[in-house]
Amino acid sequence: MDFPIQHMMDEDACYHYLLDLFHPQGLHCPRCQAREDFSVHRYVREPVLDYRCRACGRVFNAWTGTALQGTHYRPSQIVLFLRGFTQGVSTAQLARELGCSRRNILKLRHILQSNAKLGLDRTPLKDAEVEADEMYQNAGEKGVPHLDPDDPPRRRANKRRGHGTMENDRPPVIGIVGRDSGEVRLEVVEHADQETLDNFVEEATTPGATVNTDEWSGYNHIPELGRKHATVCHAPGQREWARDDDGDGVREVHNNTMEGLWTGVRNFLRIFRGVNKKYLGDYIGIFEWSYNIKEVSYEFLTALMGIAIPNLSP
């Protein structure tokens, strides 16, 4: 059920929230970097005022040079966009609730989610025990006209046999989760082949870590990467989900954490009723952020808005 809230927020509070995010050291001229001696040039979109710098004559506002440059959305709408993007609210619902163009919101969403993906933590997990797995997400070319009869749109419920690829509209999503830290690293790739999986495991884990997987042959060379490898067999004849190798009564060999995480990924994506595979990695990036930090942080917001955090060290 939609709940229109476009008239229920304080514009000044939202404006100053965004102003502090974009300009933590105070508003300044984007040309000469002057931090004072501005005159108000236009009041049209108050509280988003246009200023003229008396030092160099540049006209600017708080959004100039940011991901919001040129937007005419009110500060309250922008804050609600950020909230909706972060919580996985569909673009169509945001457009209905805020009375805005779905096309324009989707364009902004793609820009901000791409920023967030670039800001993901890609340092190796420090966990001694990790789990690795892959899933295959149906994702075609949603929103792209298919005028060629030899290139029809993807049918829903794509049930191609075998491991999916980006080419056959079932892009692989590969992931590693640390058992102690609870942090996850996710990537959308072209193929879930041995070379791709080896590179991902090597970059996302530290030497000596134990990597728990299923028996997909793409993981067979993990020991050659300086990692320990433990597997469970999910094949119909075996149907093994967890195993106790050291005899302590705890079934430590499993990748159930990753299997459960894929349920969360699918639930997150389901609300969008299909995602273009070109942007699938950006949506997965937002899910990874939400899984790792749980609550919106300054680091997440700066990544989402494409803001470079200033180096304040002497």
C-alpha positions as CSV (number, residue, x, y, z in Angstrom):
1,M,0.0,0.0,0.0
2,D,1.4,3.4,-1.0
3,F,1.5,6.2,1.6
4,P,2.0,9.7,0.0
5,I,4.3,11.7,2.2
6,Q,5.4,14.6,0.0
7,H,3.8,17.2,2.2
8,M,5.0,15.8,5.6
9,M,8.6,16.8,5.8
10,D,10.5,19.9,6.9
11,E,12.3,21.3,3.8
12,D,14.8,23.3,5.8
13,A,15.8,20.3,7.9
14,C,16.3,18.2,4.8
15,Y,18.2,20.9,3.0
16,H,20.7,21.3,5.9
17,Y,21.0,17.5,6.2
18,L,22.1,17.4,2.5
19,L,24.2,20.5,2.8
20,D,26.2,19.0,5.7
21,L,26.7,15.8,3.7
22,F,28.0,17.5,0.6
23,H,29.8,20.4,2.3
24,P,31.0,19.3,5.8
25,Q,33.4,22.2,6.0
26,G,30.9,24.7,4.8
27,L,29.5,25.9,1.4
28,H,32.2,27.3,-0.9
29,C,32.5,28.6,-4.5
30,P,33.3,25.6,-6.8
31,R,35.5,27.9,-9.0
32,C,37.7,29.9,-6.6
33,Q,37.0,27.9,-3.4
34,A,36.0,31.1,-1.5
35,R,34.0,30.3,1.6
36,E,32.4,33.7,2.2
37,D,31.3,36.9,0.5
38,F,28.4,35.4,-1.4
39,S,25.3,37.3,-2.5
40,V,21.9,35.6,-3.1
41,H,21.4,35.5,-6.9
42,R,18.0,33.7,-7.0
43,Y,15.4,32.7,-4.4
44,V,13.2,30.7,-6.8
45,R,13.8,27.3,-5.2
46,E,14.2,28.3,-1.6
47,P,15.7,26.9,0.6
48,V,18.0,25.8,-2.2
49,L,19.3,29.3,-3.0
50,D,21.5,30.3,-5.9
51,Y,24.5,32.3,-4.9
52,R,26.9,34.6,-6.8
53,C,30.5,34.6,-5.7
54,R,31.7,38.2,-5.5
55,A,35.3,37.2,-5.9
56,C,34.9,35.4,-9.3
57,G,31.3,35.9,-10.3
58,R,30.4,32.2,-10.4
59,V,26.7,31.4,-9.8
60,F,26.2,28.2,-7.9
61,N,24.1,26.4,-5.3
62,A,24.6,23.5,-2.8
63,W,24.2,20.9,-5.6
64,T,26.7,22.4,-8.0
65,G,29.4,19.8,-8.9
66,T,27.6,17.0,-7.1
67,A,25.4,14.0,-8.2
68,L,22.4,16.3,-7.8
69,Q,23.5,19.1,-10.1
70,G,20.7,20.3,-12.3
71,T,18.0,18.6,-10.2
72,H,14.8,20.5,-9.4
73,Y,13.6,18.1,-6.7
74,R,12.8,19.5,-3.3
75,P,15.2,18.6,-0.5
76,S,12.5,16.5,1.2
77,Q,12.0,14.5,-2.0
78,I,15.8,13.9,-2.3
79,V,16.0,12.6,1.2
80,L,13.1,10.3,0.6
81,F,14.8,9.1,-2.6
82,L,17.9,8.2,-0.6
83,R,15.8,6.4,2.0
84,G,13.9,4.5,-0.7
85,F,17.0,3.5,-2.6
86,T,18.7,2.3,0.6
87,Q,15.7,0.3,1.7
88,G,15.0,-1.3,-1.7
89,V,11.7,0.5,-2.4
90,S,10.8,0.1,-6.1
91,T,11.2,3.1,-8.4
92,A,7.5,2.9,-9.4
93,Q,6.3,3.1,-5.8
94,L,8.6,6.1,-5.1
95,A,7.2,7.8,-8.2
96,R,3.6,7.3,-7.1
97,E,4.2,8.3,-3.5
98,L,6.2,11.5,-4.3
99,G,4.4,12.5,-7.5
100,C,7.5,12.4,-9.6
101,S,8.5,11.0,-13.0
102,R,9.5,7.3,-12.7
103,R,11.9,7.7,-15.6
104,N,13.8,10.6,-13.9
105,I,13.9,8.8,-10.5
106,L,15.2,5.6,-12.2
107,K,18.0,7.7,-13.9
108,L,19.0,9.1,-10.5
109,R,18.8,5.7,-8.9
110,H,21.2,4.2,-11.5
111,I,23.7,7.1,-10.9
112,L,23.6,6.8,-7.2
113,Q,23.7,3.0,-7.0
114,S,26.7,3.0,-9.4
115,N,28.4,5.4,-7.0
116,A,27.7,3.1,-4.1
117,K,29.1,0.1,-5.9
118,L,32.4,1.9,-6.5
119,G,32.6,2.7,-2.8
120,L,32.2,-0.9,-1.6
121,D,34.9,-2.3,0.7
122,R,37.1,-4.7,-1.3
123,T,39.7,-5.5,1.3
124,P,40.1,-9.2,2.0
125,L,38.0,-10.7,4.8
126,K,40.2,-11.5,7.8
127,D,38.1,-14.5,8.8
128,A,39.8,-17.9,9.3
129,E,36.6,-19.6,8.1
130,V,34.6,-18.4,5.1
131,E,31.9,-19.7,2.8
132,A,31.8,-19.3,-1.0
133,D,28.9,-20.0,-3.3
134,E,27.2,-18.7,-6.5
135,M,23.7,-18.0,-7.6
136,Y,22.1,-17.4,-11.0
137,Q,19.7,-14.5,-11.3
138,N,17.2,-14.1,-14.1
139,A,18.0,-10.7,-15.6
140,G,17.5,-9.7,-19.2
141,E,17.3,-6.3,-20.9
142,K,14.3,-4.8,-19.1
143,G,13.4,-1.4,-20.5
144,V,15.2,-1.9,-23.8
145,P,13.0,-2.1,-26.9
146,H,13.5,-5.3,-28.8
147,L,12.6,-4.5,-32.4
148,D,14.5,-7.4,-34.0
149,P,12.3,-10.5,-34.1
150,D,15.5,-12.6,-33.8
151,D,16.2,-10.9,-30.5
152,P,13.0,-11.2,-28.5
153,P,12.7,-10.0,-24.9
154,R,13.6,-12.4,-22.2
155,R,10.7,-14.6,-21.0
156,R,9.9,-14.5,-17.4
157,A,11.0,-17.6,-15.4
158,N,14.0,-18.3,-17.5
159,K,14.7,-22.0,-16.9
160,R,17.8,-22.6,-19.1
161,R,19.5,-25.7,-18.0
162,G,23.0,-25.7,-16.5
163,H,25.0,-22.8,-15.1
164,G,23.8,-19.4,-16.2
165,T,25.9,-16.7,-17.9
166,M,25.5,-13.0,-18.6
167,E,24.9,-13.9,-22.3
168,N,22.0,-16.2,-21.6
169,D,20.3,-13.8,-19.2
170,R,21.1,-15.7,-16.1
171,P,24.1,-13.7,-14.8
172,P,26.1,-15.4,-12.0
173,V,26.4,-13.6,-8.6
174,I,29.3,-15.0,-6.7
175,G,29.8,-14.4,-3.0
176,I,32.0,-15.0,0.0
177,V,30.9,-14.5,3.7
178,G,33.1,-14.5,6.8
179,R,31.8,-16.6,9.6
180,D,33.3,-14.5,12.4
181,S,32.9,-11.0,10.9
182,G,29.6,-11.7,9.2
183,E,30.8,-9.5,6.3
184,V,30.1,-10.4,2.7
185,R,31.7,-9.7,-0.7
186,L,29.5,-10.1,-3.8
187,E,30.2,-9.7,-7.5
188,V,28.1,-10.0,-10.7
189,V,30.3,-11.8,-13.3
190,E,30.1,-13.0,-16.9
191,H,30.8,-16.6,-16.1
192,A,31.2,-18.6,-12.9
193,D,34.2,-20.5,-14.3
194,Q,37.3,-21.6,-12.5
195,E,39.4,-18.6,-13.4
196,T,36.8,-16.2,-12.2
197,L,36.1,-18.0,-9.0
198,D,39.8,-18.4,-8.2
199,N,40.5,-14.7,-8.7
200,F,37.5,-13.8,-6.5
201,V,38.5,-16.2,-3.7
202,E,42.1,-15.0,-3.8
203,E,41.1,-11.3,-3.6
204,A,38.4,-11.7,-1.0
205,T,40.2,-14.0,1.5
206,T,43.6,-14.1,3.3
207,P,46.1,-17.0,2.8
208,G,45.4,-19.9,5.2
209,A,41.7,-19.3,5.4
210,T,39.4,-22.3,5.2
211,V,36.9,-21.9,2.3
212,N,33.7,-24.0,2.5
213,T,31.9,-24.6,-0.8
214,D,29.8,-27.1,-2.5
215,E,31.3,-29.5,-5.0
216,W,31.1,-27.3,-8.1
217,S,34.3,-28.1,-10.0
218,G,35.1,-24.4,-10.4
219,Y,36.4,-24.4,-6.8
220,N,38.7,-27.4,-7.2
221,H,41.9,-25.3,-7.3
222,I,41.4,-23.4,-4.1
223,P,44.2,-25.3,-2.3
224,E,46.6,-24.0,-5.0
225,L,45.7,-20.5,-3.8
226,G,47.1,-21.1,-0.4
227,R,43.7,-21.7,1.2
228,K,42.2,-24.8,2.8
229,H,39.2,-26.2,1.1
230,A,36.2,-28.1,2.6
231,T,33.2,-29.2,0.5
232,V,29.7,-30.6,1.0
233,C,27.9,-32.5,-1.7
234,H,24.4,-31.2,-2.6
235,A,23.9,-33.7,-5.4
236,P,20.6,-35.6,-5.5
237,G,22.2,-38.9,-4.5
238,Q,24.2,-37.4,-1.6
239,R,22.1,-34.5,-0.4
240,E,24.7,-33.5,2.2
241,W,24.2,-30.1,3.8
242,A,26.6,-30.2,6.8
243,R,29.3,-32.5,8.0
244,D,31.4,-32.9,11.2
245,D,35.0,-33.6,10.1
246,D,36.8,-33.2,13.4
247,G,34.5,-35.2,15.6
248,D,33.6,-32.4,18.1
249,G,29.9,-32.8,17.4
250,V,29.6,-29.5,15.5
251,R,28.9,-29.8,11.8
252,E,31.4,-27.1,10.7
253,V,31.6,-28.1,7.0
254,H,28.8,-26.3,5.2
255,N,27.9,-23.2,3.2
256,N,24.4,-22.7,4.7
257,T,25.2,-19.1,5.5
258,M,25.7,-18.3,1.9
259,E,22.6,-20.3,0.9
260,G,20.5,-18.3,3.3
261,L,22.1,-15.1,2.1
262,W,20.9,-15.8,-1.5
263,T,17.3,-15.9,-0.2
264,G,17.9,-12.4,1.1
265,V,19.3,-11.3,-2.3
266,R,16.3,-12.7,-4.2
267,N,13.8,-11.1,-1.8
268,F,15.6,-7.8,-2.2
269,L,15.4,-8.0,-6.0
270,R,11.9,-9.4,-6.2
271,I,10.3,-6.0,-5.4
272,F,11.7,-4.6,-8.7
273,R,9.9,-7.2,-10.8
274,G,12.9,-7.7,-13.0
275,V,16.2,-5.8,-13.3
276,N,18.2,-5.1,-16.4
277,K,21.4,-7.2,-16.3
278,K,23.4,-4.0,-17.1
279,Y,22.5,-2.6,-13.7
280,L,22.2,-5.9,-11.7
281,G,25.7,-5.3,-10.2
282,D,24.6,-1.9,-8.8
283,Y,21.5,-3.4,-7.1
284,I,23.6,-6.2,-5.7
285,G,26.0,-3.5,-4.4
286,I,23.2,-1.8,-2.5
287,F,22.3,-5.2,-0.9
288,E,25.9,-5.8,0.1
289,W,26.1,-2.4,1.7
290,S,22.9,-3.0,3.7
291,Y,24.0,-6.5,4.7
292,N,27.4,-5.3,6.0
293,I,26.5,-2.1,7.8
294,K,22.9,-2.7,8.8
295,E,22.3,1.1,9.4
296,V,23.0,4.0,7.2
297,S,26.4,5.5,7.9
298,Y,28.3,8.6,6.8
299,E,30.7,6.4,4.7
300,F,27.7,4.8,2.9
301,L,26.0,8.2,2.2
302,T,29.3,9.7,0.8
303,A,29.8,6.6,-1.4
304,L,26.1,6.8,-2.6
305,M,26.4,10.5,-3.5
306,G,29.9,10.1,-5.1
307,I,31.5,12.4,-2.5
308,A,35.3,12.1,-2.0
309,I,36.0,12.1,1.7
310,P,38.6,14.8,2.4
311,N,41.9,13.9,3.8
312,L,42.1,15.8,7.1
313,S,45.5,14.4,8.2
314,P,48.3,16.9,8.5
